[in-house]
């Protein structure tokens, strides 16, 4: 089983909290996600932690974009960006 990275292509870190605006991960968590030795239990637990850091429209946007990434291989946010670029 593989757990898809929570990156939803909004890679900007809040300077006060240290959390990414898109996925709510810290830089350290991003490094752990990329490490092939990081186990699935940690990733599943981290997904729950990430969602607990979010609320309101940020949480809803993350859930929709991450679900799209799981189903189609591309985050909803990235899909919208690519579609807009194609129309130009």
C-alpha positions as CSV (number, residue, x, y, z in Angstrom):
1,X,0.0,0.0,0.0
2,X,1.2,3.5,-0.8
3,X,0.0,6.7,0.8
4,X,0.0,9.7,-1.6
5,X,1.9,12.8,-0.5
6,X,-0.4,15.5,0.9
7,X,1.3,18.2,-1.3
8,X,-1.5,20.0,-3.2
9,X,0.8,22.4,-5.1
10,X,0.5,25.4,-2.8
11,X,4.0,25.4,-1.6
12,X,4.3,28.5,0.5
13,X,5.2,28.4,4.2
14,X,3.7,30.7,6.8
15,X,6.5,32.5,8.4
16,X,4.9,32.6,11.8
17,X,3.7,29.0,12.2
18,X,6.1,27.3,9.9
19,X,3.3,25.4,8.2
20,X,2.7,25.2,4.5
21,X,-0.4,27.1,3.5
22,X,-1.5,24.2,1.2
23,X,-0.8,21.0,3.2
24,X,0.0,22.4,6.7
25,X,3.3,20.4,6.8
26,X,6.5,21.7,8.4
27,X,9.8,21.5,6.5
28,X,10.8,18.5,8.7
29,X,7.6,16.7,7.9
30,X,8.1,17.3,4.1
31,X,11.6,15.6,4.5
32,X,10.1,12.7,6.4
33,X,7.5,12.2,3.6
34,X,10.2,12.0,1.0
35,X,12.3,9.5,3.0
36,X,11.7,6.0,1.6
37,X,12.2,4.5,5.1
38,X,9.3,6.5,6.6
39,X,6.6,3.9,7.5
40,X,3.0,4.0,6.4
41,X,1.8,4.3,10.0
42,X,3.7,7.6,10.5
43,X,2.3,8.9,7.2
44,X,-1.3,8.0,8.1
45,X,-0.9,9.6,11.5
46,X,0.7,12.7,10.0
47,X,-2.3,13.1,7.6
48,X,-4.6,13.3,10.6
49,X,-2.3,15.8,12.3
50,X,-2.2,17.9,9.2
51,X,-6.0,18.1,8.9
52,X,-6.3,19.0,12.6
53,X,-4.1,22.1,11.9
54,X,-6.5,23.3,9.2
55,X,-10.0,24.7,9.4
56,X,-12.6,26.4,7.3
57,X,-11.9,27.0,3.7
58,X,-8.3,25.8,4.0
59,X,-9.4,22.4,5.2
60,X,-12.2,22.1,2.6
61,X,-9.8,23.1,-0.2
62,X,-7.2,20.6,1.0
63,X,-9.7,17.8,1.3
64,X,-11.0,18.4,-2.3
65,X,-7.6,18.8,-3.8
66,X,-6.1,15.8,-2.0
67,X,-9.0,13.6,-3.0
68,X,-8.6,14.7,-6.6
69,X,-4.9,13.8,-6.4
70,X,-5.6,10.4,-5.0
71,X,-8.2,9.7,-7.8
72,X,-6.5,11.3,-10.8
73,X,-2.8,11.6,-9.8
74,X,-2.9,15.4,-9.8
75,X,-4.2,17.8,-7.1
76,X,-7.3,19.8,-7.9
77,X,-5.3,23.0,-7.5
78,X,-2.7,22.0,-9.9
79,X,-5.3,20.8,-12.4
80,X,-7.0,24.2,-12.3
81,X,-3.7,25.9,-12.8
82,X,-2.9,23.7,-15.8
83,X,-6.3,24.2,-17.3
84,X,-6.0,28.0,-17.0
85,X,-2.5,27.9,-18.7
86,X,-3.9,25.8,-21.6
87,X,-6.6,28.5,-22.2
88,X,-4.0,31.2,-22.6
